[in-house]
């Protein structure tokens, strides 16, 4: 059998001195024709391979370059060098794949995130991105673990859909019709009856509406899949393709919704803290080094680990939208005209407003509720004041909105009325309205952008650095 290897993480953590092992990985450095730093991606820690002088011929030595892949069999011995407790004394060394040292772009030095985005297919091999994507894996696993323990059913909602859950119209069209000279109707519009699905379709912006159908049978479901927004936002917080976690719960009101969302966020952060401590400590140190270049007032008040522990150990602040606007209007930032965007009741708060609330005023995550109905989606439950809806957003330090949700409007007449007001096609959405016709119940749900929580937990500042292959305006590499 070819693959009889021991992973480096397990070898370094175990009591293996005196054992003969086979390890495989990629060369990080090779010093003095003797000492190879080998890494297999299971940990940021390299394993030192010791080659006796004269053991390998010159041709083989020249092939042991940064980026080359090796298979090494040897004895685990106690290390006399600094920084490691054990090393492997090589008995047999095979080069599995060569790497041209002059062309390999990842030399043993510090590289900027901007440079690494240009070679995203190789950046996984760096310590920073190794740590990020191991943390991302743990967070994804924790999502499923949490909902499974809560008794939720995992529902796969469609990626191709004919509905626009958000009503914003910023969708990617899916079609098999020719880009030039598509079939037309008499009025000049495109005849989608000749398209693959016989109607206009697009990539989903949310699995929520289909998720509500599941909740009306299973009581509690969640989705976790890719979603797409054709929003031309070239920022550090937006992606055209990203992953969304969307639970939908029957027999829930807004308060139940908030309680679940807070419990969920704390659970997955705790899981990463328990299982990726080493990676998080590396990322915390990286953040300290990065922020040394910033002026004092731009640096984080808490280190990454301290920030995560603070979130775990404190309840999220809960305020209404009206209270949030009052805080902003009375803030020194508003009075000194430091906000770029205006502040008044009825606005859709911008990131600068959200971050002021969580980073300057409360200094912890904040849940804002009861937003003006005019800036929210048609499906949100209307409050008795006629002006607001039972919506909630969770705002996090560093990134602003991390969760958006609401109690859903379960009253058929009010939902149909709101859909007409917002020009949502009532007849085409008959399948959705059936949940209100046949056994409607109070229900609620929320959506959490997965990359946003990965940003928060890793301390990274650009969302393109927490997804493997970023899809952004004018960028679709790989």
Secondary structure, 3 states (H helix, E strand, C coil): CCCCCCCHHHHHHCCCCCCEEEEEEEEEEEECCCEEEEECCCCCCCEEEECCCCCCCHHHHHHCCCCCEEEEEEEEEECCCCCCCEEEEEEEEEEEECCCCCCCCCCCCCCCHHHHHHCCCCHHHCHHHHHHHHHHHHHHHHHHHHHHHCCCEECCCCCEECCCCCCCCCCCEECCCCCCCCCECCCCCECHHHCCCCCCEEECCCCHHHHHHHHHHHCEEEEEEEEECCCCCCCCCCCCEEEEEEEEEECCCHHHHHHHHHHHHHHHHHHHHHHCHHHHHHHHHHHHHHHCCCCHHHCCCCCHHHHHHHHHHCCCEEEEHHHHHHHHHCCHHHHCCCCCCCCCCCCCCCHHHHHHHHHHHCCCCEEEEEEEHHHCCCCECECCCCCEEEEEEEEECCCEEEEEEEEECCCHHHHHHHHHHCCCCCCCCHHHHHHHHCCCCCEEEEEEEHHHHHHHHHCCCCHHHCCCCCCECCECCC
